């Protein structure tokens, strides 16, 4: 049964990974980088500080702890399971469209997926705004998808990472509730503020697309 699951996972990867163009190669390589999202993270920090004042310090420490937890869980699992990345698997690596680095040796599970879904889950619970909830999970899914597009992870790596990230974000939020007994009381993110966050995301995606077009013309 495990062999069948692995075969389906490989087949799905190759099906998703084969759809590529030079433009989207550059875009996906940009979007997968943690440093590209620093402005976005700064905007999130601003609204956390705006809503929770001094207790924002606790919230920021906990989201950091959640990311560290999911990241270390990924690293530990990779060395226990020892599943080769698509780019290192001799059986399929010649079929994989790889962009940029081939990544580390082990694949299961994706730290990118775990970390981004940790942020999405924790801040969505923190803000209690449906529009924000939708935007952040779309963002986390997009960043996670870049790992498949670039040939660095299997879909099962992404799914497992997303589940771990959601659990990590939920756990850190429950810890936060000990410090803030009623996090939603007068602290829900306003739709206007959620719109500003959404606008930031759209601008960054547009910037990635424009950067890719300029890069290809040079």
C-alpha positions as CSV (number, residue, x, y, z in Angstrom):
1,X,0.0,0.0,0.0
2,X,2.9,2.4,0.8
3,X,4.5,1.7,-2.6
4,X,1.2,2.5,-4.3
5,X,0.9,5.8,-2.3
6,X,4.4,6.7,-3.3
7,X,3.7,6.0,-7.0
8,X,0.6,8.2,-6.9
9,X,2.5,10.9,-5.2
10,X,5.3,10.8,-7.8
11,X,2.7,10.7,-10.6
12,X,0.9,13.8,-9.2
13,X,4.2,15.6,-8.8
14,X,5.2,15.0,-12.4
15,X,1.7,16.0,-13.6
16,X,1.9,19.3,-11.7
17,X,5.6,20.0,-12.3
18,X,5.5,19.7,-16.1
19,X,3.5,22.9,-16.6
20,X,6.1,25.6,-16.7
21,X,7.4,28.6,-18.7
22,X,10.6,30.7,-18.4
23,X,8.5,33.6,-16.9
24,X,6.9,31.5,-14.2
25,X,10.2,29.8,-13.4
26,X,11.5,33.2,-12.3
27,X,8.2,34.2,-10.6
28,X,8.1,30.9,-8.6
29,X,11.7,31.1,-7.7
30,X,11.1,34.6,-6.3
31,X,8.0,33.7,-4.4
32,X,9.6,30.7,-2.7
33,X,12.3,32.9,-1.1
34,X,11.7,33.8,2.6
35,X,13.5,37.1,2.2
36,X,11.0,38.2,-0.5
37,X,8.2,38.2,2.0
38,X,9.9,40.3,4.7
39,X,7.8,43.4,3.8
40,X,4.7,41.3,4.2
41,X,5.8,39.9,7.5
42,X,6.5,43.5,8.7
43,X,2.9,44.5,7.7
44,X,1.6,41.6,9.8
45,X,3.7,42.6,12.7
46,X,2.4,46.1,12.5
47,X,-1.2,45.0,12.7
48,X,-0.5,42.6,15.5
49,X,1.1,45.4,17.5
50,X,-1.8,47.8,16.6
51,X,-4.4,45.3,17.8
52,X,-2.7,43.9,20.9
53,X,-0.4,46.7,22.2
54,X,2.0,45.3,24.8
55,X,0.6,41.8,24.5
56,X,1.7,41.9,20.9
57,X,5.2,40.9,22.2
58,X,3.7,37.6,23.5
59,X,1.9,37.0,20.2
60,X,5.1,37.7,18.2
61,X,7.1,35.4,20.4
62,X,4.5,32.6,20.0
63,X,4.3,32.9,16.3
64,X,8.1,32.7,16.2
65,X,8.0,29.6,18.5
66,X,5.4,28.0,16.2
67,X,7.6,28.5,13.2
68,X,10.6,27.1,15.1
69,X,8.5,24.1,16.2
70,X,7.2,23.3,12.7
71,X,10.6,23.8,11.2
72,X,12.4,21.5,13.7
73,X,9.7,18.9,13.3
74,X,10.3,19.0,9.5
75,X,14.1,18.6,10.0
76,X,13.7,15.8,12.4
77,X,11.2,13.9,10.2
78,X,13.4,14.3,7.2
79,X,16.2,12.5,8.9
80,X,14.0,9.8,10.3
81,X,12.0,9.0,7.1
82,X,14.9,9.7,4.7
83,X,12.8,10.1,1.5
84,X,14.9,11.5,-1.3
85,X,13.8,14.8,-2.9
86,X,12.5,14.5,-6.4
87,X,15.7,16.2,-7.6
88,X,17.8,13.5,-5.9
89,X,15.7,10.5,-6.6
90,X,17.5,8.5,-9.3
91,X,14.2,7.0,-10.5
92,X,12.5,10.3,-11.5
93,X,15.0,13.1,-11.3
94,X,15.5,13.1,-15.0
95,X,11.8,13.8,-15.4
96,X,11.6,16.6,-12.9
97,X,11.7,20.2,-14.0
98,X,14.0,21.8,-11.5
99,X,14.6,25.5,-11.1
100,X,17.4,26.9,-9.1
101,X,18.9,24.8,-6.3
102,X,18.3,21.1,-6.1
103,X,17.8,21.5,-2.3
104,X,18.9,19.2,0.5
105,X,18.9,15.4,0.2
106,X,15.7,14.7,2.1
107,X,12.1,15.6,1.2
108,X,9.5,14.6,3.7
109,X,8.1,16.9,4.8
110,X,8.2,20.5,3.6
111,X,9.4,23.1,6.0
112,X,8.2,25.8,3.7
113,X,4.6,24.5,3.9
114,X,4.8,23.9,7.6
115,X,6.1,27.4,8.4
116,X,3.8,29.3,6.1
117,X,0.7,27.4,7.4
118,X,1.8,28.1,11.0
119,X,1.8,31.8,10.3
120,X,-1.6,31.5,8.4
121,X,-3.3,29.5,11.2
122,X,-1.9,31.5,14.2
123,X,-2.6,35.0,12.7
124,X,-6.0,33.9,11.4
125,X,-7.1,32.8,14.8
126,X,-5.5,35.9,16.3
127,X,-7.4,38.4,14.1
128,X,-10.7,36.5,13.7
129,X,-11.4,38.0,10.3
130,X,-12.8,35.8,7.5
131,X,-11.4,37.8,4.7
132,X,-8.0,37.7,6.3
133,X,-8.4,34.0,6.9
134,X,-9.1,33.3,3.2
135,X,-6.2,35.5,2.0
136,X,-3.6,34.0,4.3
137,X,-4.4,30.4,3.5
138,X,-4.3,31.2,-0.2
139,X,-0.9,32.8,0.4
140,X,0.3,29.7,2.3
141,X,-0.9,27.4,-0.4
142,X,0.8,29.5,-3.1
143,X,4.1,29.5,-1.3
144,X,3.8,25.8,-0.7
145,X,3.0,25.2,-4.4
146,X,6.2,26.8,-5.5
147,X,8.0,23.9,-3.9
148,X,6.2,21.5,-6.3
149,X,6.7,23.8,-9.3
150,X,10.4,24.0,-8.6
151,X,10.7,20.3,-8.3
152,X,11.8,20.3,-4.7
153,X,8.9,18.5,-3.0
154,X,6.2,15.9,-3.6
155,X,2.5,16.8,-3.0
156,X,2.5,14.6,0.1
157,X,5.4,16.6,1.6
158,X,3.3,19.7,1.1
159,X,0.1,18.2,2.5
160,X,1.9,16.9,5.6
161,X,3.7,20.2,6.1
162,X,0.4,22.1,5.9
163,X,-1.2,19.8,8.5
164,X,1.8,20.2,10.9
165,X,1.8,24.0,10.4
166,X,-1.9,24.2,11.1
167,X,-1.5,22.2,14.3
168,X,1.5,24.2,15.3
169,X,-0.3,27.5,14.7
170,X,-3.4,26.3,16.6
171,X,-1.2,25.1,19.6
172,X,0.5,28.5,19.8
173,X,-2.8,30.3,19.7
174,X,-4.1,28.2,22.6
175,X,-1.0,29.2,24.6
176,X,-1.7,32.9,23.7
177,X,-5.3,32.5,25.1
178,X,-3.8,32.0,28.5
179,X,-2.4,35.5,28.3
180,X,-5.3,37.1,26.6
181,X,-8.5,35.6,28.0
182,X,-10.8,37.1,25.3
183,X,-8.6,37.7,22.2
184,X,-11.5,38.8,20.1
185,X,-13.0,41.4,22.4
186,X,-12.5,44.7,20.5
187,X,-9.5,43.1,18.8
188,X,-10.9,41.6,15.6
189,X,-9.1,42.8,12.6
190,X,-11.2,45.3,10.7
191,X,-12.2,44.6,7.1
192,X,-10.4,47.8,6.1
193,X,-7.1,46.6,7.7
194,X,-7.6,43.1,6.1
195,X,-7.9,45.0,2.8
196,X,-4.6,46.7,3.4
197,X,-2.9,43.3,4.0
198,X,-4.6,42.0,0.9
199,X,-3.3,45.0,-1.1
200,X,0.2,44.3,0.2
201,X,0.0,40.8,-1.1
202,X,-1.3,41.8,-4.5
203,X,1.4,44.4,-4.8
204,X,4.1,41.9,-3.9
205,X,2.8,39.4,-6.4
206,X,2.7,42.1,-9.1
207,X,6.3,43.1,-8.2
208,X,7.4,39.5,-8.5
209,X,5.8,39.3,-12.0
210,X,7.3,42.5,-13.1
211,X,10.7,41.6,-11.8
212,X,10.5,38.3,-13.7
213,X,9.6,40.1,-16.9
214,X,12.5,42.5,-16.5
215,X,14.9,39.7,-15.7
216,X,14.0,37.8,-18.8
217,X,14.6,40.8,-21.0
218,X,18.1,41.5,-19.7
